[in-house]
Amino acid sequence: MRLYLVRHPRVDAPKNVCYGQADLACALGWQDQLPNAARLLPTEATIRVVSSPLRRCRVLAEAWVASYAPGRDILIEPDLMELSFGEWEGRLWSEIDRADIDLWAQSTVGYAAPGGESLQQLADRVAAVIARLPMDGPDHVVFCHSGVIRVITAMLLGMPLENTLRFEVAHLSVTLLERHALRPRLLYFNRV
């Protein structure tokens, strides 16, 4: 089974805002970039389409299905939402207490922003989604977030979660993983 992981478009938010699970709209003009991502995605009748419930992913999934894969159902999967930053959501990174950011940087896997979740908690809920997908099942196109893409990639390749922040994931990029029982493979990452 192949997993095509698609990051959402840029969001309509001020620069340098922490937005995690905030349900923001896509920035204007994102539709012009859809054909670039679409050329990397399968359109066979057997594919399954899955999306985070957050608007920036859901709208992208709906637009892609309407234009490139008409008639496909979209499974909305709440466990594919981005990492929750709790009380940091909607704040400028420069407004967040530097000591808190330093604690997070020292323990990216275990630290959670106040009222938020840790990278390990994100990985646990994303792992539950991946476990429900049959290895010998149809290919999946998954519209999600950079944190989710990083975590899925690390999990399937057996990499430590600590390394996930080293992965750059561009907006509207596609990452392709092949999931096999013996050895999952990364076919490409962050392709635009």
N, C-alpha and C positions, 0 to 999 in steps of 0.2 A: 504494500500500500504506500502511495506517495502522499505526502503532506505539503501542500502549497500554502505557505504562510505569508499573508499580505498585510503590511502595516497600513494603517489608516492615513488619509491625507493630513496636511497641516491643519491646525485648528484655529478658530477665530478667538484668539486670546492674546493679551500683551506678551511681548517677548520676556523670557526668563521667569515665567509663572509656573509654579508647581501645580500640575493639574491631574495627575493620576486618574482617579475615578470620576472626576467632575465631568458631567455630560455636556460637553461643548460641541458646538456646530463646526462643520468643516469651513476652512477659510474659502473665500470667494475664488473661483477659477479652477478649483481642483479637478473638475470634470475634464478639462483640457488635457490632463495628464493620465486619465484613465486608459486610453489606448496603449500607452507604454507598458503599463502593468498587465493589461489584458492579453497582450501578445505572448506573455509567459505562462498563461493559465490554460488548462485543458477545458474543453467544452463538451466532451462526450456525455451522452445521456446517463451514464452510470455514475458520474461524479456526485459527491455530496457537498453541499455548501453549508458552512457553519460560520456564525458571527458572534462576536461580543455584543451584548445588548446596548452598549454605549453608542450614541447617535453617530459619532464619527466613523464607526465601523459598520453599523447597520445600514446607513445611507449608502456607503460605498458598495456593500454587498448587494443591496437592492438595485443600484445603478448597473453593476456588472451583470447581474442576472438578467435584467431587462434588456440590456444591449447585446450580451454575448452568450447567454445560456438561458433563453426564455423557457419558462415553465418549471424551472427548478425551484424546489422549496428551499427556504433558508431556515436552518435550525438555529435558534437563538440560544446561546450557551452562557449563562451568567458567570460560570467559573472561568471564562476567558477574559473577564474584565482586567484592566490594568491594575497594578499594585495600588493599594489604597494608601495615600499619604496622610490620612486622618486630618488633624488640625493644620497641617501644612497646605492642604488643598486650597487653591485659589490665591495663595500668597506669593509674592515675589521671593525668589530664593534669597535675595539680599536682606529680606525682612525676617528670615528664620534665624533663630539664635545660633550663632556660629558653633557653640559648644555642642548643640544637638546634631548639627551637620557633621561635625568631627566624629562624634560617637557613631553615627550612621556609616561614615567612611571607614572607620576602624572595624566595624562588624556588619558588613553589607548583608550577610546572610541572616543574622539573628536579631538585629536591631529593627525596631518599628517606631516610626514617628508617633507621637502621642495620638491615640485613637485610630492609628493606622495598622498596617500589617507589615511583617518582615518579608524579606525575599524568600525565606523558607516557607512561610505561609502561602505566598503566591505559588511557589513550586508545588506545594502539596495539593492545592486545588486544581492547578493545571494538570498535574499528574493523574488526578482522578478522571479528567476529561480524556486524556490520551489512553488511559487504561480501558475506557469504554469503547474505543475504536478497534474493530477487529483487524488484526495484522494482515489477514488475507482478504480483507474487504475492499471496497471501492476506494479510489483516490478521493481526497478531501481538499477543498479550497477553503481556507480558514482566514477570515478577516478579523484581525486582532491588533495588538499593541506591541511596542518594542520590548517591554518587559516580558511579555508572554512569549514572543519569538525567541528571545535570549534564553529563557528558561527551558522551552521545549528543545531547542538546539542542544543545550548543555546536557539535559536529561538523556536524550536519545544517544548522544555521543559519549556518555559517561564522563563528562567534564565536571569539575567542581563548580558549584554555583558562584563561588567567589570571583570566577573569571568572567562572568556574564557581562559585567559593566564595561569590559574591554571591547565588546562587539558594538560596532556602529550599525544602526538600523535606520535607513533613510525612509522618509515618508513615501508611501506608495511603492515600496520595494517588495520584491518577492524572494522568499527563501524556500528552497526545495529540499526536503528530506525524504529518504526512502526508509520505510520502517520494516525491518525483517527481524525474526526471532534471534538469529545468530549474530548479525552485525548490522545495525542501522547505518545508513550512509548519508552524508551531507553532499548533495549534488551541486548546489550553489547557494550562496548567502548574500543577501542584501543587493540583489540584482535590480537595476532600474532601467 
